[in-house]
Every structure is written in C-alpha cells, then in structure tokens.
Amino acid sequence: MEIKKFLNESKLTMKISGRIDTNTSVQLNKEIKGSIEGVSNLIFDLDDVTYISSAALRVFLSAGNIMKQQGKMSIINANSDLMDVFNVTGFTEIIDIHEK
C-alpha cells in the first residue's frame, strides 16, 4: 500500500494505492491520526485500491467518527468491487462514498 497526501488549507486528500488489509491498515491508521489535526474535510481517493479488508473498514469508521467532530469525510473513486463491500456492510449509509 502507498499513501500520497495532498493538503489544501483545511482539506486533506489521501490517495491510496494497493491493498488495505490487516497489515497495511495499521500504517493507514497512523497516517490518518498523524495528519488530521486542523483538517475539516478529509477525502480518501481509492482510485488505485484493489482490495479492502474488515481492518480497512474499521480504519474508515474510526476516521469518520473523528471527522464528525471536526468536519466531514468522504471516499471517492471506489471501484465496483469496493462498492460491493461498502454496500453489503452498510457503509454507504454512514459515510459519503462515491463510485468511480
């Protein structure tokens, strides 16, 4: 997994590529927690993500709970396989998610 961060004032976009699984979700969680102070708009760009596990879902849920306190969070460019996971788990009901 690779994470590229783009900060524009209080808007942070995290462009992620590769797999977000049990091993890489720890790294993602650390990157999020170390980067969101003062951020009011957090965007995860999943255009190049090929797989997400339940560990990834926990990271997104945790980030969403934090962002409810300080602004908003969204996920963009989720492919159809990722959208299937988000739909089945009900994440589309609690997080702003946009398909590719």
N, C-alpha and C positions, 0 to 999 in steps of 0.2 A: 504494500500500500504506500502511496505517496500523497502528501498533502501540500497544496500550494495555497497560501493565504494572501488575500488582497484586501487591504483596509482603506476605506474611503470615508474619512471623517468618522462617523459612528456606525458605519455599515461594514461588516466583515463577511467576505465571501471565502469559503473554504472549498477549493476544488480538489476533490478526492479521486484518485485512480487506483485500480486494482481491486482487491478483495478486502472487505471489512468483516473479519471473523474474530474468533475468540482471542487470538494472539494480537492482531492489529488493532482491535477495539481499545485496548489499553493505551496504545500510543495516541489514538484519536481522542480519547477522553482527556488525556494530559494536554494535548494541543488545544482543545476547546477551553478547558479550565484555565490555561495559561494565557488565553488570548481574548477573553470576552469582557474583561473589565472595561467599562465605559462604552460597550457596544450596545446599541439599541435595535439593530437589525442584523440578525445572523442568518446567512444563507449557505446551505450545503449544496454544492453543484456535484451531482452524481453522474455526470455525463460519461465518465470513464470507469465507473464502478461496475464490476462484473458479478459480484456476489455480496450478500449481506447475511449475517447470522443473527441469532437471537441476541448475541452480545452487542451487535451493532444497534439493534432496536433499543436495547437498554441505554446505550450512549445517547441516542437521539432523544429518547424520552427524558433522560436526565437534563440534557441541554435545553429541551423545550420547557421543562419546569423552571430552570434558572431564568430563561429568557422571558417567561411570563412576568417575572418580577421587574425586568428592566427594558422590555420592548417586545419584539416579535422574532419568530424564527420560521424559516421555510426551507423546503427541499425542492430543488429544481432538477430537470433533465433526468428523471428516473426512467429507466427503460421498462419495457413491458414485464419482464421477469421480476424486477424490483417492485413494480406497481402491484403485481400479484401478491407479493409478500405484504406490502403495506395495506392492501385491501383486506386480505384474509385476517390480518392481525388487528384491524380496526384503526390503524394509524392514520388513515385518511380522514377519520372523524375528529382527530385531536390535533393533527399537525397539518399545516398548509403544504400540500405536496402537489407538484406539477410534473406531468409526464413529458417525455421527450416529444 
